[in-house]
Amino acid sequence: MTPRRGSQGPVAQALARTARYIYYMIIMDSSPSHTHRLAYHRLLDSFLDYLTVECGLADTTISAYHSDLLAFKRHLPKPSAEDVGQISTEDILAFMERRRADGVDISTINRALVSIRMFFRFLYREQVVSKDVASVLDTPKGGFRLPEVLSVAEVDRLLAAPPSATLLGRRDQAILETLYATGARVSEVSDLTLGQLNLTGGYLKLIGKGSKERIVPLGRRAVEALSSYICEVRPQITGVVDPPEESPVFVSRTGKRLGRENIWRLAKKYATIAGVRRKLSPHTLRHSFATHLLEGGADLRVVQEMLGHADIATTQIYTHVNTDRLRAVHKRYHPRG
């Protein structure tokens, strides 16, 4: 019987993933003719387990792959949905065209194509399909969209928005200061534990995509906000004065770990209070962190390391933001602009 997903602890979930992965690998090795008849959803489960066990990808990344591949399955005609061996390049192209016609953003379509490519590369490598039908597809053109970045004045207003007279307001101020001071992803701040902080040294350890660790400095204001929260606020919320190092840094009013969705919601709430009219995303403070560092003269490689980017090309998008802004200033103020 196939191991099933359940509401288990992290260790039990990891063991269950490993057991499922071994189960599917045994099936795949047993008979090529049998594997071709495996349903899409079973192969998808096996692929997700492969991403966890062998690739070590973060849960949020795996969730994105899962969402993309479920959307692709819903688009497929019934025979292809029941037998991956019948899926063609034309099926993938039709899916992408349908998404484009529905007004889906080009970056979302590109991400879905990456998910499909990875899925079929996995199936081909495991000899589930005789041909990798996704390998011939190019990423749709359409340019890239520059990230939304707050001005320094807007960031100042945002960070000043939480009420300092309340416990949760002081917690929220520490969260916003941490996001802007480190350029951390919202999920990384949600996952922070007390053992990852070194406020005396003025830095913290972040665990990013693929469980890769990086050390990021904290500014003076972030250290002050975190120290105040951890020493004075957190004990009052949780009722625990000396918590273990594996305890979450940021907790809800009930003392539980504050999820990334809640962190994102409070950031949007304070942006509204601060009168920030730009469209915020969960990465807006991260984008602002990187852009402001580069504007201040920081080296691109240093910013890459602090952001946890594997490829410097990902970091270089912020140089386009700088160029765009400089061009606008030149046009406005130069006599021949």
C-alpha positions in Angstrom: 0.0 0.0 0.0 1.3 3.5 -0.9 2.5 5.6 2.1 0.0 8.4 2.6 0.5 12.1 3.5 -0.7 12.9 7.0 -0.6 15.6 9.7 2.7 14.6 11.3 5.7 16.4 12.8 8.6 17.5 10.6 10.7 14.4 11.2 7.8 12.1 10.6 7.0 14.0 7.4 10.6 13.7 6.1 10.6 10.0 6.8 7.3 9.6 5.1 8.5 11.5 2.0 11.6 9.3 1.9 9.5 6.1 2.2 7.2 7.3 -0.6 10.1 8.2 -2.8 11.7 4.7 -2.3 8.3 3.1 -3.0 7.9 4.9 -6.3 11.5 4.3 -7.4 10.9 0.5 -6.8 7.8 0.7 -8.9 9.6 2.6 -11.7 12.4 0.2 -11.7 10.2 -2.9 -11.8 8.5 -2.7 -15.3 8.7 0.1 -17.9 5.3 -1.0 -19.4 3.7 -0.7 -15.9 5.2 2.7 -15.2 3.6 4.1 -18.4 0.2 3.3 -17.0 0.9 5.1 -13.7 -1.6 8.0 -13.2 -0.5 11.6 -13.4 -1.2 12.2 -9.7 1.0 9.3 -8.6 3.9 10.4 -10.7 3.4 14.0 -9.5 3.6 12.8 -5.9 6.9 10.9 -6.8 8.3 14.0 -8.4 7.5 16.2 -5.4 9.1 13.7 -3.1 12.2 13.7 -5.4 12.4 17.5 -5.1 12.3 17.1 -1.3 14.6 14.1 -0.8 17.2 14.5 -3.5 17.1 18.2 -4.4 16.4 19.5 -0.9 14.1 22.3 -2.1 12.2 24.5 0.3 8.5 23.8 1.0 7.4 27.0 -0.7 9.3 26.1 -3.9 7.8 22.6 -3.9 4.4 24.1 -3.3 4.8 26.3 -6.4 5.8 23.3 -8.5 2.8 21.4 -7.2 0.4 24.3 -8.0 1.8 24.7 -11.5 1.6 21.0 -12.4 -1.9 20.6 -11.0 -3.0 23.5 -13.2 -1.4 21.8 -16.2 -3.2 18.5 -15.4 -6.6 20.3 -15.3 -5.9 21.6 -18.8 -5.0 18.2 -20.3 -7.5 16.1 -22.2 -8.6 13.0 -20.3 -6.3 10.4 -22.1 -3.2 12.5 -21.4 -4.2 13.2 -17.8 -4.5 9.4 -17.2 -1.3 8.4 -19.1 1.7 10.8 -19.1 3.1 8.9 -22.0 0.4 10.5 -24.2 1.3 14.1 -23.3 2.8 15.9 -26.2 4.7 19.1 -26.8 1.5 20.5 -28.4 -0.4 19.8 -25.1 2.1 22.0 -23.3 2.0 24.8 -25.9 -1.8 24.7 -25.8 -1.7 25.1 -22.0 0.7 28.1 -22.2 -1.4 29.8 -24.9 -4.6 29.2 -22.8 -2.8 30.9 -19.8 -1.7 33.8 -22.0 -5.3 34.2 -23.3 -6.6 34.2 -19.7 -4.3 37.2 -19.0 -1.9 35.4 -16.8 1.3 37.3 -16.2 4.3 36.3 -18.4 6.5 35.6 -15.3 3.8 33.2 -14.0 3.7 31.4 -17.4 7.5 31.1 -17.4 7.5 29.6 -13.9 4.8 27.0 -15.0 7.0 26.1 -17.9 10.0 25.6 -15.6 7.9 23.3 -13.5 6.7 21.3 -16.5 10.3 21.0 -17.8 11.6 19.7 -14.5 8.7 17.2 -14.3 9.4 15.8 -17.7 13.1 15.8 -17.2 12.5 13.7 -14.1 10.1 11.3 -15.9 12.6 10.9 -18.8 15.5 10.3 -16.5 13.5 7.6 -14.7 12.5 6.0 -18.0 8.8 6.6 -17.4 8.5 8.4 -20.8 10.5 7.6 -23.9 10.9 11.3 -24.9 11.3 14.5 -23.0 8.5 16.5 -24.8 9.2 19.7 -22.8 12.9 20.0 -23.6 12.3 21.7 -27.0 10.3 24.6 -25.6 11.8 28.0 -25.1 10.8 30.4 -22.4 8.1 32.8 -23.6 9.5 36.3 -24.5 8.0 39.4 -23.0 10.8 41.0 -21.1 11.0 41.1 -17.3 9.1 43.3 -14.9 11.2 45.5 -12.7 10.4 44.9 -9.0 8.4 47.5 -7.1 10.7 49.4 -4.8 9.8 51.8 -2.0 11.7 55.1 -1.5 13.7 55.6 1.6 11.1 58.0 2.9 8.3 55.5 2.3 10.3 52.8 4.1 10.8 55.2 7.1 7.0 55.8 7.2 6.3 52.1 7.0 8.7 51.2 9.8 7.3 54.0 12.0 3.6 52.8 11.5 3.3 50.1 14.2 2.1 51.5 17.6 5.0 51.4 20.1 2.6 51.5 23.0 1.3 48.0 22.4 3.0 44.6 22.7 1.9 43.5 19.2 2.9 46.9 17.8 6.4 46.5 19.1 6.5 42.9 17.7 5.4 44.2 14.3 8.0 46.9 14.4 10.7 44.3 15.0 9.4 42.2 12.1 9.4 45.1 9.7 12.9 46.3 10.8 14.2 42.7 10.4 12.7 42.4 6.9 14.3 45.7 5.7 17.6 45.4 7.5 18.4 41.9 6.1 16.5 41.6 2.8 15.2 38.3 4.1 12.3 36.5 2.4 9.0 36.6 4.4 9.2 32.8 4.8 12.8 33.1 6.2 11.6 35.6 8.9 8.7 33.4 9.8 11.1 30.4 10.2 13.6 32.3 12.3 14.5 30.7 15.6 16.1 32.3 18.6 19.2 30.3 18.0 19.7 32.0 14.7 20.1 35.4 16.3 23.3 37.0 17.5 22.2 40.4 18.7 25.5 41.0 20.5 27.4 40.5 17.3 24.7 42.3 15.3 23.9 39.6 12.8 21.5 36.6 12.2 21.7 33.4 10.3 19.1 32.9 7.6 18.2 29.5 6.1 17.1 30.0 2.5 16.1 28.0 -0.6 17.6 24.5 -0.6 18.3 24.8 3.1 21.3 27.0 2.3 22.6 29.1 5.2 23.9 32.7 5.1 25.0 35.3 7.6 23.4 38.7 7.3 24.3 41.8 9.3 21.6 43.7 11.3 21.6 47.5 11.5 21.5 49.3 14.8 17.8 50.0 14.6 16.9 46.4 13.9 19.1 45.2 16.8 17.3 47.7 19.1 13.9 46.6 17.9 14.7 42.9 18.2 16.3 43.3 21.6 13.3 45.1 23.0 10.9 42.6 21.5 12.8 39.5 22.7 13.6 40.7 26.2 10.4 42.6 27.0 7.6 41.7 24.7 8.0 38.1 23.7 8.0 36.8 27.3 4.7 38.6 28.0 3.1 37.1 24.9 4.3 33.5 25.5 4.6 33.4 29.3 8.1 31.9 28.8 11.1 33.8 30.2 13.9 31.5 29.0 12.7 29.7 25.9 14.9 27.0 24.1 17.0 28.1 21.1 14.8 26.2 18.6 11.7 28.4 19.6 10.4 30.7 16.9 11.4 34.4 17.2 8.1 35.9 16.1 5.0 34.5 17.6 1.2 35.2 17.4 -0.9 36.5 20.3 -1.4 32.8 21.3 2.4 32.1 21.4 2.5 30.1 18.2 4.9 30.7 15.3 3.7 33.6 13.2 3.1 32.3 9.7 4.4 34.0 6.5 0.8 34.8 5.4 0.2 36.8 8.7 3.6 38.6 8.3 2.6 39.6 4.8 -0.8 40.8 5.9 0.6 43.0 8.7 3.1 44.5 6.2 0.2 45.4 3.9 -1.8 46.8 6.9 1.0 49.1 8.0 1.7 50.2 4.4 -1.9 51.4 4.2 -1.5 53.2 7.6 1.7 54.8 6.4 0.0 56.1 3.3 2.2 54.0 0.9 0.2 53.8 -2.3 2.5 51.5 -4.2 1.3 47.9 -4.8 3.2 45.8 -2.2 4.3 42.2 -2.7 5.8 39.9 0.0 9.2 40.8 -1.5 8.8 44.6 -1.6 11.0 45.3 1.4 13.5 42.7 0.1 13.6 44.6 -3.3 14.0 47.9 -1.5 16.8 46.6 0.7 18.8 45.5 -2.3 18.1 48.6 -4.4 19.0 51.0 -1.5 22.3 49.1 -0.9 23.3 49.4 -4.5 22.3 53.1 -4.6 24.5 53.6 -1.6 27.5 52.1 -3.4 27.4 48.5 -2.2 29.2 45.8 -4.3 26.8 43.6 -6.4 28.5 40.4 -5.2 28.0 41.4 -1.5 24.3 42.1 -2.2 24.1 38.7 -3.9 25.5 37.0 -0.9 23.1 38.8 1.5 20.1 38.0 -0.6 21.1 34.3 -0.9 21.0 34.4 -4.8 22.7 31.4 -6.3 23.2 33.3 -9.6 24.4 36.9 -9.7 22.2 37.4 -12.8 19.2 37.3 -10.4 20.8 40.1 -8.4 21.6 42.2 -11.5 17.9 43.1 -11.9 18.4 45.7 -9.2 21.0 47.4 -11.3 18.2 47.9 -13.9 16.1 49.5 -11.2 19.0 51.9 -10.5 19.5 52.7 -14.2 15.8 53.3 -14.7 15.7 55.8 -11.8 18.9 57.5 -12.9 17.5 57.9 -16.4 14.3 59.5 -15.0 16.3 62.0 -12.9 18.5 62.8 -15.9 15.5 63.4 -18.1 13.9 65.7 -15.5 16.8 67.8 -14.5 19.4 67.8 -17.2 19.3 70.7 -19.7 19.4 68.4 -22.6 17.5 65.5 -21.0 
